[in-house]
Amino acid sequence: MLRYLLLAALTTQATADAGACAAALADMANPQSKNAAKNALATFTSANMVAVGGAFATIDGDTLAFLYKQHMSDFGDPDACESIQGFRYVGVQSPFGQFGYCVPRECDADNMNELLKAGTLPSLGGQPTKVVSGRFRFRMGAGGGFMVALFVILVVAALVATAFEPSIVAHVKGIVSKEDAALVTEVYRGPAWLRCFSLVKNYDQWLSRRENNPLSCLDGVRVVSMLMVIHGHTLFVGLGGMYTNLVSAIAPPDGLVSTAWGQSLPSDEFAVDSFFWLSGLLATRALVKFAQGRGWKWIPQSYLFRYLRLTPLYFFVLLFWWKALRVVGLGPQWLGQRGAYQRCKRYWWTNMLYVNNLVPFKDTFSEQCFGHAWYLGNDMQFFIILPLFVVAYMYNRRAGYASLFVGFWASIIYSLWGAGHFGFSASQLEQSPHQVDYYYVRPWTRIPPYPVGSAT
């Protein structure tokens, strides 16, 4: 009985709040209101719906071109709105754009959505489908608290481990001369496992140069490839809704791809192939050396070592992004992350099994958790089949190279067939809707650089 009474009270309160919001919005639209000055300022900080209405007054070629170039989104001025006493900022989503509105404090996203559902929300323009709080922020649950606590523990471990370093001890004791430094033991005073977290030790290893190493030149390949990946993602991640004039900002004749800087963007996609090539080269060298004198035990051992080397850090980063970093963003645009978090709730296990580029098989790229981790799935799958090539190579060199040759050309032939069957395109602006799922993230289409690296 108490439950029903509480539910009825909440429903009554929600109805009252929605009614107060409707009255405040009506007052805002009244030019004779005693708050006319504030209402005018609030309207000024909102999306310019007069201009939008004028554009829709006559649907002609110019209007359609305007819509096609996605100039419809207008977020207004959130900071100016929040500075007006008695008003708050909200985001409104519509089928063809997103808009920012400055509304009376009596209104919030919840009661405006109630009015929208009831069909009594005063016209905001743009045929709204959802209202989002201008101060929207995800809550940090128990999982986020656990990840923050774990992060703090790791930071404390790093500080404590660094404090035991002989050089730090000498500095604290004020020992600067070489003669006095002999008074401080060079033996690490903490537990051996703790030194893995030492900032001094890791800093020295990060900056150390590998002398007489024939593969040291590959460090430059890594740096250039990583810069290309970052450069490409600064643009392409924004294609998911961060640009309000997407086509005109990017496409010819005046868009980014018409500039010399923009012309380098399509080649950034191949930076991933350079990492696959590096992985094939280094993994093959390591496995050939590791397999010597171990019989067949080296195959399961190599799988176990690689999984344990990658997965703990990978899982930590995924969980920290999913559970803890969700509270960093603020505003109506941040709601777009909800779908990504829901996908992780369903498919996080695919990342831990390194099948996130295969499951779910349909719409893989749009449904996977932690999207950019598709690379790790491919890399692990390539490593799983690598021992087959290594065994063939150890048995007979020609057999090893032949197996790599067959794997390389099998993938190329499939990709050529897929290009015709699915309509693949080399242009990012003209790609088939199936290209990401059927080509970009699949191991049987991305593997060619890997056997090339192995053969190298």
MIZA-143883 format. One record per atom (N, C-alpha, C): x, y, z; residue in three letters. Coordinates in steps of 0.2 Angstrom, whole numbers, plus 5000, padded with zeros to 4 digits. Example, Ala and Ser with C-alpha at 12.3 -4.5 7.8 and 13.67 -1.06 7.14 Angstrom:
<atoms>
506649725039ALA506249785039ALA506649845039ALA506449895035SER506849955036SER506450005039SER
</atoms>
This chain:
<atoms>
500449945000MET500050005000MET500450065000MET501050065004LEU501450125005LEU501850134998LEU501950084995ARG502250084988ARG501850124983ARG501250104983TYR500750144978TYR500650214980TYR500650224987LEU500550294989LEU501150334987LEU501750304988LEU502350344986LEU502350354978LEU502150304975LEU502150314967LEU501650364965LEU501150364968ALA500650414967ALA500850484968ALA501250494974ALA501450564976ALA501950584971ALA502450534969LEU502950554964LEU502650574957LEU502150544955THR501750554949THR501450624949THR501150634955THR500850704956THR501350764956THR501950744959GLN502450794959GLN502750814952GLN502850754948ALA503050764942ALA502650804937ALA501950784938THR501450824934THR501450894936THR501550914942ALA501550984945ALA502151014942ALA502750984942ASP503351014939ASP503251024932ASP502950974928ALA502850984921ALA502451044920ALA501951054924GLY501451104923GLY501751174924GLY502251174929ALA502551234931ALA503051254925ALA503351204922CYS503851214916CYS503451244910CYS502851214909ALA502451234903ALA502251314904ALA502051324911ALA501851394912ALA502451444911ALA503051424913ALA503651464913ALA503851474905ALA503751424901LEU503951424894LEU503451474891LEU502751474893ALA502251514890ALA502451584892ALA502651594898ASP502851664900ASP503451694896ASP503851644895MET504451664891MET504351684884MET503751654881ALA503551674874ALA503151734874ALA502951764880ASN502451824881ASN502851884881ASN502751924875PRO503151984875PRO502952034880PRO502352024884GLN502152074889GLN502352054896GLN502752004896SER502951974903SER503352024906SER503352024913LYS503752064917LYS504452044917LYS504651984914ASN505351964914ASN505551964906ASN505252014903ALA505352014895ALA506152024894ALA506452064898ALA507152084897ALA507552014897ALA507451984903LYS507851914904LYS507651864898LYS506951864897ASN506751814891ASN507151834885ASN507251894883ALA507551914877ALA508251894877ALA508651904883LEU509251884883LEU509351804883LEU508851764886ALA508851694885ALA508751674878ALA508351704875THR508151684868THR508851704864THR509151754865PHE509751774861PHE510351724862PHE510351694868THR510851644869THR510651574867THR510051564865SER509851504862SER509951494855SER509851434852ALA509851424845ALA509451474841ALA509651494835ASN509351544831ASN508751514827ASN508151494830MET507651464827MET507251504822MET507351574822VAL507051614817VAL507351604811VAL508051594811ALA508451584805ALA508251514802ALA508151464806VAL507951394804VAL507251394801VAL506851434804GLY506151434802GLY506151474795GLY506551524794GLY506551554788GLY506851514782GLY507351464784ALA507551424779ALA507051374777ALA506651354782PHE506151304780PHE505451334777PHE505451404777ALA504851434774ALA504751414767ALA505251404763THR505251384756THR505751324755THR505551264753ILE505951214752ILE506151214745ILE506751234744ASP507051244737ASP507751214737ASP508051214731GLY508751184730GLY509251214735GLY509251274737ASP509651304742ASP509551284749ASP508951274750THR508751244757THR509051174758THR508851134753LEU509151064753LEU509851064753LEU510251104749ALA510951104750ALA511151124757ALA510851174760PHE510951194767PHE510951134771PHE510351094771LEU510251034775LEU510850984774LEU510950974767TYR511450924766TYR512150934769TYR512350994769LYS512951014772LYS512951014780LYS512351004782GLN512250994790GLN512451054794GLN512151114791HIS512251174795HIS511751184800HIS511251134801MET510751144805MET510851144813MET511351104815SER511551104822SER511751174825SER511451194830ASP511651264833ASP511551254841ASP512151254844PHE512151244851PHE512051304856PHE511951364853GLY511851424856GLY512451444861GLY512351474866ASP512951494871ASP512751474878ASP513051414880PRO512851384886PRO513051424892PRO513651454892ASP513951494897ASP513551554898ASP513351594893ALA512951654893ALA512251634896ALA511951584894CYS511351564897CYS511351554904CYS511851514907GLU511951494914GLU512051554918GLU512351614915SER512451674919SER511851714920SER511251694916ILE510651734917ILE510251704923ILE510151744928GLN509751714934GLN509051694932GLN508951634935GLY508251604934GLY508251564927GLY508751544924PHE508751514918PHE509251454918PHE509151404914ARG509651344913ARG509751324906ARG510251294904TYR510351274897TYR510151204896TYR509851184891VAL509651114889VAL509851104882VAL509951044880GLY510051024873GLY509450984870GLY509251004864VAL508750974861VAL508950934855VAL508750874854GLN508950834848GLN508350824844GLN508450834837SER507950824832SER508250784827SER507750764822PRO507950714817PRO508550744812PRO508550814812PHE509050834807PHE509550884810PHE509650884817GLY510150934820GLY510050924827GLY510550964831GLN510450974838GLN510451044840GLN510151064845PHE510051134846PHE510151144854PHE510351204856GLY510451224863GLY509951274864GLY509551274870TYR509051314872TYR509151344879TYR509051404880CYS509051434887CYS508351434889CYS508151394895VAL507451394897VAL507451414904VAL506851434907PRO506751444914PRO506951394918PRO507151414924ARG507351364929ARG506851314931ARG506251334930GLU505651284932GLU505651224927GLU506051224922CYS506051174917CYS506751134918CYS506751074917ASP507351034917ASP507150974911ASP507650934910ALA507650884905ALA507050834906ALA506950814912ASP506450774914ASP505750794913ASP505550854915ASN504850874914ASN504750904907ASN505250924904MET505250944897MET505050884893MET505450824894ASN505250764891ASN504550734892ASN504350754898GLU503650734900GLU503150774896GLU503250834895LEU502850874891LEU502850854883LEU503450834881LEU503550814874LEU503150744873LEU503250704878LYS502850644878LYS502050654877LYS501850704881ALA501150714881ALA500950764876ALA501350784872GLY501250824866GLY501050894868GLY501250914874THR501050984876THR501651034877THR502251004874LEU502851054875LEU502751104870LEU502851174872PRO502751224867PRO503351224862PRO503151244856SER503651234850SER504251264852SER504751224851LEU505451244851LEU505751244844LEU505451224839GLY505651224833GLY506151154832GLY506151134826GLY506651074824GLY506351014826GLY505651004827GLN505350944829GLN505750904834GLN505850924840PRO506250884845PRO506050814846PRO506550774847THR506350704849THR506550684856THR507050724859LYS507350714866LYS507650774868LYS507550794875VAL507850844878VAL508350824883VAL508950854883VAL509550824887VAL509750884892VAL509850864898SER510150924902SER510750954900SER510851014900GLY511451054899GLY512051034903GLY511851004909ARG512350994914ARG512350914915ARG512150884910PHE512150804910PHE512850774911PHE512850734916ARG513550694918ARG513350624920ARG513750574918PHE513650514920PHE513850504927PHE513550464931ARG513650444938ARG514250394938ARG514650394943MET515150344944MET514850294949MET514850234947GLY514550184951GLY515150144955GLY514950094958ALA515450054962ALA516050034958ALA515950014951GLY516449994947GLY516950054946GLY516650114945GLY517150174944GLY517550184950GLY517250174956GLY517550194962GLY518150144963GLY517950074962PHE518550024962PHE519150044958PHE518950064951MET519550084947MET519950144949MET519550194952VAL519950244954VAL520350224960VAL520150184965ALA520550164970ALA521150124968ALA521050074963LEU521550034960LEU522050084957LEU521850134954PHE522350184951PHE522750224956PHE522450234962VAL522750274967VAL523250224970VAL523150164971ILE523550114974ILE524150104969ILE524050104963LEU524650104958LEU525050164958LEU524750224959VAL525150284960VAL525550284966VAL525250254972VAL525650254978VAL526250204978VAL526050144974ALA526650094973ALA527150124969ALA527050164964ALA527550194961ALA527950244965ALA527650284969LEU528050334973LEU528450294979LEU528150244982VAL528550214987VAL529150174984VAL529050144978ALA529550104974ALA530150154972ALA529950214970THR530450264969THR530850294975THR530450294980ALA530850314986ALA531350274989ALA531350204987PHE531850164989PHE532450164984PHE532450194979GLU533050204974GLU533650234977GLU534250204976PRO534850224979PRO534950304977PRO534850324971SER534950394969SER534450434973SER533850414974ILE533350454978ILE533650464985ILE533850404988VAL534050404995VAL534650454996VAL535150454991ALA535750494991ALA535550564991ALA535050584987HIS534750654986HIS534450674992HIS534050634995VAL533750655002VAL534250665007VAL534750625007LYS535250635012LYS535750695011LYS535650725005GLY536150785003GLY536850765001GLY536850704999ILE537550674996ILE537650694989ILE538150734987VAL538250754981VAL538850734978VAL539450734982SER540050714979SER540150634978SER540550614974LYS540650544972LYS540950514978LYS541350544982GLU541650514988GLU541150494993GLU540650544994ASP540150534999ASP539650484997ASP539550484990ALA539050434988ALA539150364989ALA539850354991ALA539950284993ALA539650264999ALA539450315003LEU539150295009LEU538450275009LEU538150285003VAL537450255001VAL537550194997VAL537250135000THR537250074996THR536950074989THR537150044984GLU536850044978GLU536349984977GLU536249954983VAL535749894983VAL535049924984VAL534649904980TYR533949934981TYR533649904987TYR533349944991ARG533149934998ARG532449894999ARG532049904994GLY531449884994GLY531349814991GLY530749784991PRO530649714988PRO530849714981PRO531049664978ALA531249664971ALA530649674966ALA530049644968TRP529449654964TRP529249724964TRP529349764970LEU529149834970LEU529549874965LEU530149864964ARG530549904959ARG530249904952ARG529849864950CYS529449864944CYS529049924943CYS528849954949PHE528450014948PHE528950084949PHE529550074950SER529950134951SER529950174945SER529850244946LEU529850294941LEU530550304938LEU531050294943VAL531750304941VAL531950244936VAL531850184938LYS532050134934LYS531650134927LYS531050144927ASN530650144921ASN530850204916ASN530950264919TYR531150324916TYR531850304912TYR532350274916ASP532950264912ASP532850214907ASP532450164907GLN532350114902GLN531950144896GLN531550194897TRP531150224892TRP531650264888TRP532150294891LEU532550344887LEU533250314885LEU533350244887SER533950214885SER534050194878SER534550204875ARG534750184868ARG534950114867ARG534750074863ARG534950004862ARG535550004857ARG536150004860GLU536750004856GLU536849934852GLU537049944846ASN537249884841ASN536649834840ASN536049864840ASN535449824839ASN535149844832ASN535149784828PRO534949794821PRO534249824820PRO533849814825LEU533149834824LEU533049904828LEU533549934830SER533450004833SER533050054828SER533150044822CYS532850094817CYS532150084817CYS531850034819LEU531150024820LEU530750064825LEU531150094829ASP530850144834ASP530550204830ASP530950224825GLY530750284821GLY530050264817GLY530050204815VAL529450184811VAL528850184816VAL528950164822ARG528450164827ARG528150234829ARG528650284830VAL528450354831VAL528050384825VAL528350374819VAL527950404814VAL527250374813VAL527250314814SER526550274813SER526150304818SER526350304824MET525950334830MET525650404828MET526150444826LEU525950514824LEU525350514819LEU525450464814MET524950464809MET524250444811MET524250394816VAL523650374819VAL523350424823VAL523650464827ILE523450514831ILE523150574826ILE523550584821HIS523350634816HIS522650624813HIS522650554810GLY522050534807GLY521450534811GLY521450514818HIS520950514822HIS520650584824HIS521150634824THR520850694826THR520350724822THR520350694815LEU519750714811LEU519250664811LEU519450594810PHE518950544808PHE518450524814PHE518750534821VAL518350524826VAL517750574827VAL517850634824GLY517350694824GLY516850674819GLY516950634814LEU516350624810LEU515750594813LEU515750574819GLY515250544822GLY514750594825GLY514750654823GLY514350704826GLY514550764829GLY515250774829MET515550824832MET515650894828MET515450884821TYR515550934817TYR514750954815TYR514651024815THR514051044813THR513951064806THR514551064802ASN514551074795ASN514951024791ASN514850964792LEU515250904791LEU515450914783LEU515050914779VAL515150904772VAL515550964769VAL515351024771SER515751084768SER516351094772SER516451064778ALA517151074781ALA517651024779ALA517450974776ILE517850914774ILE517950914766ILE517350914763ALA517350894756ALA517550954751ALA517750934745PRO517950984740PRO517351024739PRO517351094736PRO518051124734PRO518351164740PRO518051174745ASP518351214751ASP518451174757ASP518351114757GLY518451074763GLY519151054765GLY519251024770LEU519951004772LEU520350964767LEU519950914764VAL520350874760VAL520650904753VAL520450974752SER520651004747SER521351044748SER521551034755THR522151074757THR522751014757THR523351044757ALA523950994757ALA523950954763ALA523750984769TRP523750954775TRP523150894775TRP522650914772GLY522050864772GLY522250804767GLY522650814762GLN522850764758GLN523250704761GLN523550724766SER523950674770SER523450624774SER522850644775LEU522450614780LEU522250544777LEU522050534771PRO521950464768PRO522450414769PRO523150434769SER523650394770SER523750374777SER523450404782ASP523550394789ASP523250324790ASP522750304786GLU522450234787GLU522950174787GLU523550194783PHE524050134782PHE524550134787PHE524450184792ALA524950174798ALA524750114802ALA524150094802VAL523950024805VAL524349964802VAL524349974795ASP524749914792ASP525449914794ASP525749974795SER526449974797SER526549934804SER526049944808PHE526049914815PHE525949834814PHE525549814810PHE525449744808PHE526149714805PHE526449754801TRP527049734798TRP527649724804TRP527649774808LEU528149774814LEU527949714818LEU527349704820SER527149644824SER527349574821SER527249574815GLY527449504811GLY528149494812GLY528549554810LEU529249544810LEU529549524817LEU529349564822LEU529649554829LEU529349494832LEU528749474831ALA528449414834ALA528749354831ALA528949354825THR529249294821THR529949284824THR530349334824ARG531049334827ARG531049304834ARG530549334838ALA530549304845ALA530349234846ALA529849214842LEU529649144842LEU530149094839LEU530449114834VAL530949064831VAL531549054836VAL531749114840LYS532249104845LYS531949064851LYS531349084853PHE531049044859PHE530948974858PHE530848954852ALA530648884850ALA531248834851ALA531848864850GLN532448824850GLN532548774856GLN532548714855GLY532648664860GLY532048654865GLY531448674863ARG530848664868ARG530348614866ARG530548584860GLY530048534858GLY529448564856GLY528848544858TRP528148574856TRP527948614862TRP528248614867LYS527948654873LYS527948734872LYS528348754867TRP528448824866TRP527748854863TRP527348814860ILE526748844857ILE526248864862ILE526048824867PRO525548844872PRO525948894877PRO526548884878GLN526948934882GLN526849004879GLN527049014872SER527049074869SER526349104869SER525749064868TYR525149094869TYR524949124876TYR525149084881LEU525049104888LEU525449164890LEU526049174888PHE526449224889PHE526249294886PHE526049284880ARG525749344876ARG525049364880ARG524649324881TYR524049334884TYR524149374891TYR524549344895LEU524749374902LEU525049444901LEU525449454896ARG525849514895ARG525349574893ARG524849554889LEU524449604886LEU523749624890LEU523449564892THR522749574895THR522749614901THR523149604907PRO523049644913PRO522949724911PRO523449744908LEU523449814906LEU522949834902LEU522749794897TYR522249804892TYR521549814896TYR521449764901PHE520849764904PHE520749824909PHE521349844912PHE521349904916PHE521149964913PHE521449974907VAL521250034903VAL520550034900VAL520249974898LEU519649974896LEU519149984902LEU519249954908LEU518749964913LEU518850044916LEU519450064916PHE519550134918PHE519150184914PHE519150174907TRP518850214902TRP518050204903TRP517850144904TRP517150124904TRP516850154911TRP517150134917LYS516850144923LYS517050214926LYS517650234925ALA517850294929ALA517850364925ALA518150354919LEU518150414915LEU517550444912LEU516950404913ARG516350424911ARG516150494915ARG516350504920VAL516150564924VAL516550624922VAL517050624917VAL517450674915VAL517050724911VAL516650704906GLY516250744902GLY515650774905GLY515450834902LEU514850874905LEU514550904899LEU513850894899GLY513450934894GLY513050884890GLY512650914886PRO512150864882PRO512450824877PRO513050844874GLN513350804869GLN513650734872GLN513750734879TRP514050684882TRP513650624882TRP512950634882LEU512450584882LEU512550534876LEU512950554871GLY513050504865GLY513550454867GLY513850454873GLN514250404875GLN513850344878GLN513250354880ARG512850304883ARG512850234879ARG512750244872GLY512750184868GLY513450144869GLY513950184869ALA514650144870ALA514650104876ALA514450134882TYR514450104888TYR513950044888TYR513450054885GLN512949994885GLN513249934880GLN513649954875ARG513949904871ARG514449864875ARG514849904879CYS515349864884CYS514949824889CYS514349844891LYS514049794896LYS513849734893LYS513749734886ARG513549674883ARG514149634880ARG514649664878TYR515249634874TYR515949644877TYR515949664883TRP516649674886TRP517049604886TRP516749554887TRP517049484887TRP517449474880TRP517149504874THR517449484868THR518149514868THR518249574871ASN518949604871ASN519449564875ASN519149534881MET519649494885MET519849424881MET519349404876LEU519549344872LEU519849364866LEU519949424864TYR520149454858TYR519849424852TYR519149434853VAL518749414847VAL518249474846VAL518449534848ASN517949594847ASN517949614840ASN518349594836ASN518249614829ASN517849554825ASN517649514829LEU517249454825LEU516549454829LEU516449474835VAL515849464839VAL515549534841VAL514949544840PRO514449514835PRO514649514828PRO514549464824PHE514849464818PHE514449514813PHE513849524814LYS513549574810LYS513549644814LYS513749694810ASP513849764813ASP514349764818ASP514849734817THR515449724822THR515649794824THR515849834819PHE516149894821PHE515749944825PHE515049944824SER514649994827SER514349964834SER514449894835GLU514249864841GLU514749844846GLU515449844844GLN515949824848GLN516049874854GLN516349844859CYS516549884865CYS517249914864CYS517349974866PHE518050004865PHE518349994858PHE517950034854GLY518050024846GLY518750014844GLY519150064846HIS519850064843HIS520249994845HIS519949954849ALA520349894851ALA520249844846ALA519949854840TRP519849804835TRP520549784833TRP521049824833TYR521749814831TYR522049754836TYR521949754842LEU522149704847LEU521849634845LEU521249634843GLY520949574841GLY521249544835GLY521349584830ASN521749554824ASN522449534826ASN522849574830ASP523549554831ASP523549494835ASP523149484840MET523149414843MET522949364839MET522449364835GLN522249314830GLN522849294825GLN523249344823PHE523749334819PHE524349294822PHE524449314829PHE524949284833PHE524749204834PHE524049194835ILE523849124836ILE524049074830ILE523949104824ILE524149064818ILE524949064816ILE525249114819LEU525949124818LEU526349054819LEU526249014824PRO526648954825PRO526648904819PRO526048904816LEU526048864810LEU526548884805LEU526648944804PHE527248964799PHE527948954802PHE527948964809VAL528648954812VAL528848874811VAL528348834813VAL528448764812VAL528648744805VAL528348764800ALA528448754793ALA529148784792ALA529348834794TYR530048864793TYR530548824796TYR530448804802MET530948764806MET531048694803MET530548674800TYR530548604796TYR530948614790TYR530748664786ASN531048684779ASN530948754778ASN531448794777ARG531448864775ARG530948874770ARG531048844764ARG530548854759ARG529848844760ARG529748794764ALA529048774766ALA528748834770ALA529148864775GLY528948924779GLY528748984775GLY529249004770TYR529049054765TYR528449044761TYR528448984759ALA527848964754ALA527148974758ALA527148954764SER526548954768SER526349034769SER526849074770LEU526749144771LEU526449174764LEU526749154759PHE526549174752PHE525849154751PHE525649094753VAL524949074751VAL524449114756VAL524649124762GLY524249164766GLY524149234764GLY524649264761PHE524649334759PHE524149334753PHE524249294748TRP523949304742TRP523149274743TRP523049234747ALA522349214749ALA521949274751ALA522249314756SER521949374758SER521849424753SER522349434748ILE522349484743ILE521749464738ILE521749404736ILE521249384732ILE520549394734ILE520449374741TYR519749384744TYR519549454744TYR520049504746SER519949574746SER519749604739SER520049574734LEU519849594727LEU519149574725LEU519049514727TRP518349494726TRP517849534730TRP517949544736GLY517549584740GLY517449654738GLY517949684735ALA517949754732ALA517349754727ALA517349704723GLY516849704717GLY516149684720GLY516149634725HIS515549614727HIS515149654732HIS515549694736PHE515249734742PHE515349804740PHE515749824735GLY515849894733GLY516349934737GLY516849894739PHE517349934743PHE517649994739PHE517850044742SER518150104739SER518750124743SER519250154740ALA519850174743ALA519750244746ALA519250274744SER519050344747SER518650334753SER518850374758GLN518450374764GLN517750404763GLN517750454758LEU517050484757LEU516550444753LEU516850394750GLU516350354745GLU516350284747GLU516550264753GLN516550194755GLN515850164756GLN515850094754SER515250054755SER515050054762SER514350054764PRO514150044771PRO514449984774PRO514549934770HIS514849864773HIS515549864774HIS515949914771GLN516649914771GLN516949904778GLN516749944783VAL517049934789VAL517049864792VAL516449834792ASP516249774795ASP516549714791ASP516549724784TYR516749664780TYR517449664778TYR517749724779TYR518449734777TYR518949754782TYR518749814785TYR519249854789TYR519449814796TYR518949784799VAL519149744805VAL519249674805VAL519149644799ARG519149574798ARG519949544798ARG520049494801PRO520749464801PRO520949444794PRO520549414790TRP520649384784TRP520749434778TRP520649504780THR520749554775THR521349594777THR521449604784ARG522049644786ARG522649604787ARG522749544786ILE523349504788ILE523849514783ILE523849534777PRO524449544772PRO525049574775PRO525049624778PRO525649654781PRO526049614786PRO525649574789TYR525849524795TYR526349474792TYR526149434787PRO526649384784PRO527249424780PRO527149484778VAL527649514775VAL528149534780VAL527949554786GLY528449564791GLY528749504794GLY528349444794SER528649384796SER529149354791SER529049364785ALA529549344780ALA530149394780ALA530149454782THR530649494783THR531149474788THR
</atoms>
